Amino acid sequence: MGRLGPTEIILILVVIILLFGAKKLPDMARSLGKSARILKSEAKAMKEDKSSAPADPPATDEQPPAQRTIQAAPGDVTSSRPVTEPTDTTKR
C-alpha cells in the first residue's frame, strides 16, 4: 500500500510539470543544487571550526572575531559574502 509504482510516479511528474511549467523546472533544480552546496559548505566549516578550536580558550585575551568569506560553491566569487562569527555570550 505504501509503494509508488511507475504509473504513479509518471502521474506525479506530469502534475509537477503542469503546475510549475517546463521552463521553471531547470531554474528550480539549479537553485536547489546551489542551496545544497551552501548547506554542505556551512556544515564542513562548522566541523572544521569545532576540530580546530582550542580545548581551553584564554579567558583574559578578548579579541574581536575574524570575518570569514562563505562561498556557495568552490571558486564561485559572485555569491560570496563576508560573515561575522557569532560571539560566545556564555560565561563560565
NUFIGU-726183 format. One record per atom (N, C-alpha, C): x, z, y; residue in one letter. Coordinates in steps of 0.1 Angstrom, whole numbers, plus 5000, padded with zeros to 4 digits. Example, Ala and Ser with C-alpha at 12.3 -4.5 7.8 and 13.67 -1.06 7.14 Angstrom:
BEGIN
513250784943A
512350784955A
513250784967A
512850714978S
513750714989S
512950795000S
***
This chain:
BEGIN
500850004988M
500050005000M
500950005013M
502150065012G
502950075024G
503849955026G
503849865017R
504849755018R
504249635026R
505149565033L
504649445040L
505149325032L
504249235030G
504649115023G
505049005033G
505448885028P
505948785037P
504748735046P
503548735041T
502448685049T
502148775061T
502248905058E
502049005069E
503148995080E
504448975075I
505548965084I
505448835093I
505048725087I
504848605095I
503748625105I
502648685101L
501548705110L
501948795122L
502748895119I
503248985130I
504148905139I
505048825134L
505848745143L
505048645151L
504048585146V
503148495153V
502448565165V
502048685162V
501348765172V
502348805183V
503548835180I
504548875190I
504848755198I
505048635192I
505348515200I
504148485209I
502948495204L
501848465213L
501748565225L
502048695222L
501948795233L
503048785243L
504248765239F
505348765248F
505748625253F
505448525245G
505948385248G
507248365243G
507548235238A
508748205232A
509948205242A
509648185255K
510748185265K
511348325267K
510448425266K
510948565270K
511648635258K
511348585246L
511948655234L
513448655234L
514148545237P
515648555238P
516148645248P
515548655260D
515948745270D
515748895266D
514548915259M
514349055254M
515349095243M
515648995235A
516649025224A
518049055230A
518348975241R
519648995248R
519749125254R
518649165261S
518749295268S
518749415258S
518049395247L
518049495236L
519549515231L
520149395228G
521549405224G
522449465234G
522249435246K
523149495257K
522849645258K
521649695256S
521349835256S
521949905244S
521949835233A
522649895221A
524149905223A
524749805229R
526149815232R
526449935242R
525649955252I
525850065261I
525750195254I
524750205246L
524550335238L
525750355229L
526250255222K
527350275213K
528550315221K
528850255233S
530050285240S
529950435246S
528750475250E
528550605255E
528750705244E
528250685232A
528450775221A
529950785217A
530650675218K
532050675215K
532850755225K
532450735238A
533050805249A
532850955247A
531650995243M
531351135241M
532151195230M
532351125219K
533151165208K
534551185212K
535151085220E
536451095224E
536651215234E
535751235242D
535851355252D
535851485244D
535051495233K
535051615225K
536351635218K
536851525213S
538151545205S
539351565214S
539351515226S
540551525234S
540451655244S
539251725243A
539151845252A
539951955246A
540652025255P
541452145250P
540552255245P
541152335236A
540352435229A
540052545239A
541052585248D
540852695258D
541152635271D
540252585279P
540552535292P
540952645302P
541952615311P
542352725320P
541152755330P
540952885331A
539852925340A
540152935355A
541452945358T
541852955372T
542052825379T
542252715371D
542552585377D
541252505379D
540752505391E
539552435394E
539852305401E
539652195394Q
539952065399Q
538651985398Q
538351895408P
537151805407P
537251715395P
536151685389P
536251595377P
536651455381P
537351395372A
537751255375A
536551155371A
536551045378Q
535550945376Q
535950855365Q
535050815356R
535250715346R
534450585349R
534850475344T
534050355346T
533450315332T
532150305332I
531450275320I
531150125320I
531450055309Q
531149915308Q
530149885297Q
529249795299A
528249755290A
528849705277A
529849625278A
530549565267A
532049555270A
532849555260P
534349535263P
534549415271P
535249425283G
535549315291G
534449275301G
533349335300D
532249305309D
532349385322D
532849315333V
533049385345V
531949365355V
530949285351T
529749265361T
528849385361T
528749455350S
527849565349S
528449705349S
529849715351S
530449835351S
530149915364S
530150045362R
529850135373R
530650265372R
531050325383P
531750455382P
530750565379P
531150655371V
530250765367V
530950895369V
530250985376T
530851125378T
530451205366T
531451275360E
531251355349E
530451485353E
529551525345P
528851655348P
529751775348P
529551865356T
530351985357T
529752095348T
530652175342D
530152285334D
529752395343D
528452425342T
527852535351T
527852665344T
528152665331T
528052795323T
529352865325T
529352995327K
530553075329K
530553175317K
531853195313R
532053285301R
532353425306R
***
